[in-house]
Amino acid sequence: MEDKVEAARQRYNELYPDRPIKQIGDTPDVYYYLVMMRGVWENGTPLSDRQIKAVEAITPPGCFS
């Protein structure tokens, strides 16, 4: 799954170099926005700032303990 997500991130960054995704976070939003919504952003609608932040988000250490 990680390869699929990274390939989607690279493709997104090729299409929208002015709105890059700098890192892949560790939340379920990564798969949702990069894989499940791929048809939307591949057809000319880039992710919003909020969506990019959700893809880049990292869960804080100790958040589930």
C-alpha positions, 0 to 999 in steps of 0.5 A, a space after each residue: 500500500 505504501 508504494 501505491 500512496 507514494 506513487 500517487 503523491 508523486 503523480 499529484 506533485 507532477 500535476 500540481 507543482 505549485 501545491 505540492 504534498 511535502 510528506 505522507 502522514 500516518 492518518 487514514 486521510 492519506 489513502 482517502 485523498 491520494 487513492 480513493 479521490 485520485 479521479 478528482 485530482 487527476 481530472 483538474 481539481 487539486 486538493 484544498 489546503 485543508 486536504 493537503 494538511 490532512 495528507 501530511 498530518 502525523 499523529 502526535 506521539 502518545 496520542 493513543 496511549 
